[in-house]
C-alpha cells in the first residue's frame, strides 16, 4: 500500500543466536541472558538489538532471492493466499453402492466401436 515490500522470516530462524557482526552462530541462550559476547569476533551484543538486526538482514536476503510476495502491475499479490477447501470439496467422492465399470482391454489391430 505504501510502496513497501513485506518479507516473512520463519519462526525457527535463530535471530538471537547469530552474531550480527560476523555471522558466527553461538548457540541457544537462556532468556535471562540479555547481553552476550561473540566467541568469534568478541563483539558485545544486546540480545534484542542483535536479533532485530539479524531479522532485518534475513528479510533483505529473502527479498533479494525473490521469494517475497510482490505486487503485480495491477497491485494484486502475485501469490494467492492459501484457501482451505470447502467441506464438500475435500477428498474425492466415494463409490459406495455403485459397481465399478471397467473398460475392455485394448487389443492391437482391433477396431473401435466408432469405426464399425
PyMOL CGO cylinders between C-alpha atoms (Angstrom):
from pymol import cmd
from pymol.cgo import CYLINDER

trace = [
    CYLINDER, 0.00, 0.00, 0.00, 2.86, 2.38, 0.80, 0.3, 1, 1, 1, 1, 1, 1,
    CYLINDER, 2.86, 2.38, 0.80, 5.32, 1.02, -1.76, 0.3, 1, 1, 1, 1, 1, 1,
    CYLINDER, 5.32, 1.02, -1.76, 6.98, -1.33, 0.71, 0.3, 1, 1, 1, 1, 1, 1,
    CYLINDER, 6.98, -1.33, 0.71, 7.90, -4.98, 0.34, 0.3, 1, 1, 1, 1, 1, 1,
    CYLINDER, 7.90, -4.98, 0.34, 6.91, -7.39, 3.09, 0.3, 1, 1, 1, 1, 1, 1,
    CYLINDER, 6.91, -7.39, 3.09, 9.01, -10.46, 3.79, 0.3, 1, 1, 1, 1, 1, 1,
    CYLINDER, 9.01, -10.46, 3.79, 8.11, -13.07, 6.39, 0.3, 1, 1, 1, 1, 1, 1,
    CYLINDER, 8.11, -13.07, 6.39, 11.02, -14.57, 8.35, 0.3, 1, 1, 1, 1, 1, 1,
    CYLINDER, 11.02, -14.57, 8.35, 10.42, -18.09, 9.68, 0.3, 1, 1, 1, 1, 1, 1,
    CYLINDER, 10.42, -18.09, 9.68, 9.82, -18.70, 13.38, 0.3, 1, 1, 1, 1, 1, 1,
    CYLINDER, 9.82, -18.70, 13.38, 12.73, -21.13, 13.55, 0.3, 1, 1, 1, 1, 1, 1,
    CYLINDER, 12.73, -21.13, 13.55, 15.26, -18.54, 12.32, 0.3, 1, 1, 1, 1, 1, 1,
    CYLINDER, 15.26, -18.54, 12.32, 17.94, -18.30, 15.08, 0.3, 1, 1, 1, 1, 1, 1,
    CYLINDER, 17.94, -18.30, 15.08, 17.94, -14.48, 15.27, 0.3, 1, 1, 1, 1, 1, 1,
    CYLINDER, 17.94, -14.48, 15.27, 19.29, -14.21, 18.82, 0.3, 1, 1, 1, 1, 1, 1,
    CYLINDER, 19.29, -14.21, 18.82, 21.92, -16.94, 18.38, 0.3, 1, 1, 1, 1, 1, 1,
    CYLINDER, 21.92, -16.94, 18.38, 23.82, -15.44, 15.42, 0.3, 1, 1, 1, 1, 1, 1,
    CYLINDER, 23.82, -15.44, 15.42, 26.34, -12.60, 15.71, 0.3, 1, 1, 1, 1, 1, 1,
    CYLINDER, 26.34, -12.60, 15.71, 25.13, -9.74, 13.51, 0.3, 1, 1, 1, 1, 1, 1,
    CYLINDER, 25.13, -9.74, 13.51, 28.73, -8.55, 13.06, 0.3, 1, 1, 1, 1, 1, 1,
    CYLINDER, 28.73, -8.55, 13.06, 30.46, -11.71, 11.81, 0.3, 1, 1, 1, 1, 1, 1,
    CYLINDER, 30.46, -11.71, 11.81, 27.68, -14.30, 11.35, 0.3, 1, 1, 1, 1, 1, 1,
    CYLINDER, 27.68, -14.30, 11.35, 29.05, -16.78, 13.90, 0.3, 1, 1, 1, 1, 1, 1,
    CYLINDER, 29.05, -16.78, 13.90, 26.31, -18.96, 15.45, 0.3, 1, 1, 1, 1, 1, 1,
    CYLINDER, 26.31, -18.96, 15.45, 26.95, -19.05, 19.19, 0.3, 1, 1, 1, 1, 1, 1,
    CYLINDER, 26.95, -19.05, 19.19, 24.10, -21.38, 20.11, 0.3, 1, 1, 1, 1, 1, 1,
    CYLINDER, 24.10, -21.38, 20.11, 20.97, -21.05, 22.23, 0.3, 1, 1, 1, 1, 1, 1,
    CYLINDER, 20.97, -21.05, 22.23, 20.98, -18.92, 25.36, 0.3, 1, 1, 1, 1, 1, 1,
    CYLINDER, 20.98, -18.92, 25.36, 18.52, -18.80, 28.26, 0.3, 1, 1, 1, 1, 1, 1,
    CYLINDER, 18.52, -18.80, 28.26, 16.13, -15.84, 28.25, 0.3, 1, 1, 1, 1, 1, 1,
    CYLINDER, 16.13, -15.84, 28.25, 17.73, -14.24, 31.33, 0.3, 1, 1, 1, 1, 1, 1,
    CYLINDER, 17.73, -14.24, 31.33, 20.92, -13.63, 29.26, 0.3, 1, 1, 1, 1, 1, 1,
    CYLINDER, 20.92, -13.63, 29.26, 20.25, -10.11, 27.94, 0.3, 1, 1, 1, 1, 1, 1,
    CYLINDER, 20.25, -10.11, 27.94, 23.80, -9.34, 26.77, 0.3, 1, 1, 1, 1, 1, 1,
    CYLINDER, 23.80, -9.34, 26.77, 26.41, -11.68, 25.32, 0.3, 1, 1, 1, 1, 1, 1,
    CYLINDER, 26.41, -11.68, 25.32, 29.85, -11.58, 23.70, 0.3, 1, 1, 1, 1, 1, 1,
    CYLINDER, 29.85, -11.58, 23.70, 30.54, -13.29, 20.40, 0.3, 1, 1, 1, 1, 1, 1,
    CYLINDER, 30.54, -13.29, 20.40, 33.04, -16.11, 20.83, 0.3, 1, 1, 1, 1, 1, 1,
    CYLINDER, 33.04, -16.11, 20.83, 34.47, -15.49, 17.33, 0.3, 1, 1, 1, 1, 1, 1,
    CYLINDER, 34.47, -15.49, 17.33, 34.88, -11.72, 16.93, 0.3, 1, 1, 1, 1, 1, 1,
    CYLINDER, 34.88, -11.72, 16.93, 34.43, -10.51, 20.55, 0.3, 1, 1, 1, 1, 1, 1,
    CYLINDER, 34.43, -10.51, 20.55, 31.57, -8.08, 19.79, 0.3, 1, 1, 1, 1, 1, 1,
    CYLINDER, 31.57, -8.08, 19.79, 29.28, -7.42, 22.77, 0.3, 1, 1, 1, 1, 1, 1,
    CYLINDER, 29.28, -7.42, 22.77, 25.60, -7.70, 21.79, 0.3, 1, 1, 1, 1, 1, 1,
    CYLINDER, 25.60, -7.70, 21.79, 22.33, -6.68, 23.39, 0.3, 1, 1, 1, 1, 1, 1,
    CYLINDER, 22.33, -6.68, 23.39, 20.11, -9.71, 22.76, 0.3, 1, 1, 1, 1, 1, 1,
    CYLINDER, 20.11, -9.71, 22.76, 17.11, -7.81, 21.32, 0.3, 1, 1, 1, 1, 1, 1,
    CYLINDER, 17.11, -7.81, 21.32, 19.14, -5.37, 19.22, 0.3, 1, 1, 1, 1, 1, 1,
    CYLINDER, 19.14, -5.37, 19.22, 21.20, -8.20, 17.74, 0.3, 1, 1, 1, 1, 1, 1,
    CYLINDER, 21.20, -8.20, 17.74, 18.06, -10.23, 16.96, 0.3, 1, 1, 1, 1, 1, 1,
    CYLINDER, 18.06, -10.23, 16.96, 16.40, -7.22, 15.27, 0.3, 1, 1, 1, 1, 1, 1,
    CYLINDER, 16.40, -7.22, 15.27, 19.46, -6.68, 13.06, 0.3, 1, 1, 1, 1, 1, 1,
    CYLINDER, 19.46, -6.68, 13.06, 19.51, -10.37, 12.11, 0.3, 1, 1, 1, 1, 1, 1,
    CYLINDER, 19.51, -10.37, 12.11, 15.79, -10.36, 11.24, 0.3, 1, 1, 1, 1, 1, 1,
    CYLINDER, 15.79, -10.36, 11.24, 16.34, -7.26, 9.06, 0.3, 1, 1, 1, 1, 1, 1,
    CYLINDER, 16.34, -7.26, 9.06, 19.27, -8.92, 7.25, 0.3, 1, 1, 1, 1, 1, 1,
    CYLINDER, 19.27, -8.92, 7.25, 17.29, -12.15, 6.75, 0.3, 1, 1, 1, 1, 1, 1,
    CYLINDER, 17.29, -12.15, 6.75, 14.29, -10.23, 5.39, 0.3, 1, 1, 1, 1, 1, 1,
    CYLINDER, 14.29, -10.23, 5.39, 16.51, -8.40, 2.92, 0.3, 1, 1, 1, 1, 1, 1,
    CYLINDER, 16.51, -8.40, 2.92, 18.09, -11.71, 1.89, 0.3, 1, 1, 1, 1, 1, 1,
    CYLINDER, 18.09, -11.71, 1.89, 14.65, -13.22, 1.25, 0.3, 1, 1, 1, 1, 1, 1,
    CYLINDER, 14.65, -13.22, 1.25, 13.60, -10.24, -0.87, 0.3, 1, 1, 1, 1, 1, 1,
    CYLINDER, 13.60, -10.24, -0.87, 16.86, -10.34, -2.84, 0.3, 1, 1, 1, 1, 1, 1,
    CYLINDER, 16.86, -10.34, -2.84, 16.35, -14.05, -3.51, 0.3, 1, 1, 1, 1, 1, 1,
    CYLINDER, 16.35, -14.05, -3.51, 12.93, -13.24, -4.98, 0.3, 1, 1, 1, 1, 1, 1,
    CYLINDER, 12.93, -13.24, -4.98, 10.92, -15.36, -2.56, 0.3, 1, 1, 1, 1, 1, 1,
    CYLINDER, 10.92, -15.36, -2.56, 8.92, -12.48, -1.08, 0.3, 1, 1, 1, 1, 1, 1,
    CYLINDER, 8.92, -12.48, -1.08, 5.43, -11.76, -2.28, 0.3, 1, 1, 1, 1, 1, 1,
    CYLINDER, 5.43, -11.76, -2.28, 5.44, -8.77, -4.58, 0.3, 1, 1, 1, 1, 1, 1,
    CYLINDER, 5.44, -8.77, -4.58, 2.52, -6.99, -6.23, 0.3, 1, 1, 1, 1, 1, 1,
    CYLINDER, 2.52, -6.99, -6.23, 1.95, -7.36, -9.96, 0.3, 1, 1, 1, 1, 1, 1,
    CYLINDER, 1.95, -7.36, -9.96, 1.29, -4.42, -12.32, 0.3, 1, 1, 1, 1, 1, 1,
    CYLINDER, 1.29, -4.42, -12.32, -2.31, -4.09, -11.05, 0.3, 1, 1, 1, 1, 1, 1,
    CYLINDER, -2.31, -4.09, -11.05, -1.23, -4.07, -7.40, 0.3, 1, 1, 1, 1, 1, 1,
    CYLINDER, -1.23, -4.07, -7.40, -2.59, -7.54, -6.60, 0.3, 1, 1, 1, 1, 1, 1,
    CYLINDER, -2.59, -7.54, -6.60, -0.35, -10.05, -4.82, 0.3, 1, 1, 1, 1, 1, 1,
    CYLINDER, -0.35, -10.05, -4.82, 1.44, -12.45, -7.15, 0.3, 1, 1, 1, 1, 1, 1,
    CYLINDER, 1.44, -12.45, -7.15, 0.94, -15.49, -4.91, 0.3, 1, 1, 1, 1, 1, 1,
    CYLINDER, 0.94, -15.49, -4.91, -2.56, -16.12, -3.73, 0.3, 1, 1, 1, 1, 1, 1,
    CYLINDER, -2.56, -16.12, -3.73, -3.13, -16.85, -0.09, 0.3, 1, 1, 1, 1, 1, 1,
    CYLINDER, -3.13, -16.85, -0.09, -3.85, -20.42, 0.97, 0.3, 1, 1, 1, 1, 1, 1,
    CYLINDER, -3.85, -20.42, 0.97, -7.58, -21.08, 0.97, 0.3, 1, 1, 1, 1, 1, 1,
    CYLINDER, -7.58, -21.08, 0.97, -8.79, -24.29, 2.58, 0.3, 1, 1, 1, 1, 1, 1,
    CYLINDER, -8.79, -24.29, 2.58, -11.15, -26.48, 0.56, 0.3, 1, 1, 1, 1, 1, 1,
    CYLINDER, -11.15, -26.48, 0.56, -14.84, -26.35, 1.32, 0.3, 1, 1, 1, 1, 1, 1,
    CYLINDER, -14.84, -26.35, 1.32, -16.13, -29.23, 3.38, 0.3, 1, 1, 1, 1, 1, 1,
    CYLINDER, -16.13, -29.23, 3.38, -17.95, -30.78, 0.42, 0.3, 1, 1, 1, 1, 1, 1,
    CYLINDER, -17.95, -30.78, 0.42, -14.89, -30.42, -1.83, 0.3, 1, 1, 1, 1, 1, 1,
    CYLINDER, -14.89, -30.42, -1.83, -12.34, -32.08, 0.41, 0.3, 1, 1, 1, 1, 1, 1,
    CYLINDER, -12.34, -32.08, 0.41, -11.31, -35.51, -0.83, 0.3, 1, 1, 1, 1, 1, 1,
    CYLINDER, -11.31, -35.51, -0.83, -12.65, -37.48, -3.74, 0.3, 1, 1, 1, 1, 1, 1,
    CYLINDER, -12.65, -37.48, -3.74, -16.21, -38.79, -3.91, 0.3, 1, 1, 1, 1, 1, 1,
    CYLINDER, -16.21, -38.79, -3.91, -16.62, -42.38, -2.81, 0.3, 1, 1, 1, 1, 1, 1,
    CYLINDER, -16.62, -42.38, -2.81, -18.08, -45.15, -4.93, 0.3, 1, 1, 1, 1, 1, 1,
    CYLINDER, -18.08, -45.15, -4.93, -20.22, -46.66, -2.19, 0.3, 1, 1, 1, 1, 1, 1,
    CYLINDER, -20.22, -46.66, -2.19, -23.11, -48.66, -3.60, 0.3, 1, 1, 1, 1, 1, 1,
    CYLINDER, -23.11, -48.66, -3.60, -22.07, -48.23, -7.25, 0.3, 1, 1, 1, 1, 1, 1,
    CYLINDER, -22.07, -48.23, -7.25, -20.41, -51.10, -9.13, 0.3, 1, 1, 1, 1, 1, 1,
    CYLINDER, -20.41, -51.10, -9.13, -17.09, -50.27, -10.73, 0.3, 1, 1, 1, 1, 1, 1,
    CYLINDER, -17.09, -50.27, -10.73, -17.20, -50.08, -14.52, 0.3, 1, 1, 1, 1, 1, 1,
    CYLINDER, -17.20, -50.08, -14.52, -14.18, -51.47, -16.23, 0.3, 1, 1, 1, 1, 1, 1,
    CYLINDER, -14.18, -51.47, -16.23, -13.22, -50.71, -19.80, 0.3, 1, 1, 1, 1, 1, 1,
    CYLINDER, -13.22, -50.71, -19.80, -12.47, -53.64, -22.11, 0.3, 1, 1, 1, 1, 1, 1,
    CYLINDER, -12.47, -53.64, -22.11, -8.76, -54.36, -22.59, 0.3, 1, 1, 1, 1, 1, 1,
    CYLINDER, -8.76, -54.36, -22.59, -7.06, -52.78, -25.61, 0.3, 1, 1, 1, 1, 1, 1,
    CYLINDER, -7.06, -52.78, -25.61, -6.09, -55.19, -28.37, 0.3, 1, 1, 1, 1, 1, 1,
    CYLINDER, -6.09, -55.19, -28.37, -3.69, -54.15, -31.11, 0.3, 1, 1, 1, 1, 1, 1,
    CYLINDER, -3.69, -54.15, -31.11, -5.31, -54.27, -34.55, 0.3, 1, 1, 1, 1, 1, 1,
    CYLINDER, -5.31, -54.27, -34.55, -8.87, -54.20, -33.25, 0.3, 1, 1, 1, 1, 1, 1,
    CYLINDER, -8.87, -54.20, -33.25, -11.27, -51.54, -34.39, 0.3, 1, 1, 1, 1, 1, 1,
    CYLINDER, -11.27, -51.54, -34.39, -13.11, -49.26, -32.08, 0.3, 1, 1, 1, 1, 1, 1,
    CYLINDER, -13.11, -49.26, -32.08, -16.92, -49.10, -31.96, 0.3, 1, 1, 1, 1, 1, 1,
    CYLINDER, -16.92, -49.10, -31.96, -16.88, -45.73, -33.71, 0.3, 1, 1, 1, 1, 1, 1,
    CYLINDER, -16.88, -45.73, -33.71, -15.07, -47.22, -36.74, 0.3, 1, 1, 1, 1, 1, 1,
    CYLINDER, -15.07, -47.22, -36.74, -17.51, -50.16, -37.15, 0.3, 1, 1, 1, 1, 1, 1,
]
cmd.load_cgo(trace, "trace")
